[in-house]
Amino acid sequence: MRCKGEIIAAALKLFAQQGIEKTSMKQIADGADMSVGKLYACFQGKDEIIRALLSDSMKSLQRIGDEACRGTDAPLEQIRCRLVAAVDHFKAHLDFLVIYHNESPMSCEGMIREHIDANIGTVAKLLARAIDDGDIPPEDPYALAAIVVGSVHELMHAFAERGGKDALGAIPAIIDRIIIKPLETRRQKDSGMEGR
């Protein structure tokens, strides 16, 4: 429905500029160039707008991550592809990035927290496969996934505040250099020592 899309776009911009709490339904209606009555005909309130906005964005982000990888890619390569796709998505949607990082994960009915947990679960499965394949040393895949996802989350937050979309592009290389490659290198060293 076109009216809902216009409302979500206006709300997204306002939420990013001034925060969810400070944004009124009247401001959203003005931003969508419609009456408050028409706004309420499409959405019952601000909470429903937030749910729709976050749901659409989270589904899009998950779909983009899934599409970035081929099922035949090695697990660590899938993590790298997902990371690049997520960063590219956030670079193209800076307003959503601001909301995602400035709002409490438990506000927005925990939807952001659910998304973070889902990402950790996806990365944990890929890391478990990498461990089974002998690509990285045996560690708790969930703990490793929490480190990867948590680091990405905090880097995006820091870079979004500091330098915008240009700075975000450095995140995949940083995660690869500091977290993923050392795991691969450690596994290679461990394997070399076992052969002696």
Steps between C-alpha positions, in 0.01 A plus 500: 500500500648830382376697802680264740823528303487879512434495874785258569739711287401819685522330841840352417642842420351662810601216734857524371510879543342538842440154646185295535385651830522860378313435176125565506230353280429854372862535387479165322173601330657831390808317373281262300297798371169372636254572776532347843165328438632329189811398693284334767297327227822327391664443841346487847793685653872560507575152640338338199705722267819402684414129476430529126817699435723263698334185367542610138861609553602187695345268239677691225832479684461123555401444136797700374735294719349175373524614137863610539615143563493189293423182687821351360719774651721394790354604838756775566445638150125511569568702816715740299232533228226561757711766668568688176130481406391632842746789487392588145136492611566733792705733279201530269259547792675733743175615664422139593857458629455799731176358642646150528795627700349787697188331629520255787488139374226434754289792385320432175355191671837326497501473119859626473611252769321219313684597181837504678425158653397362159827627350698336779314173434573514126869578553526231772373234256753609240783499756396152620530381140841668470610316815366168366681564169825567688522860376523649850592357842231347718342773710147570613338611171234703681763694696700564181183613321416739784849647467464545123146642504564713809816644347322581174214659691731722707719595202191602302383709791839670539554556128144621441547771760852584386515482127182391329479254216856540374644385834262202514671343200806420711308270736517172300879526464544581870290200611679274254846620607440501876263206553462260206855481358660446844268203554604354164868568571474345846343188353777476240765534773325240719480260204866552420603424859291182508684369196838521672 
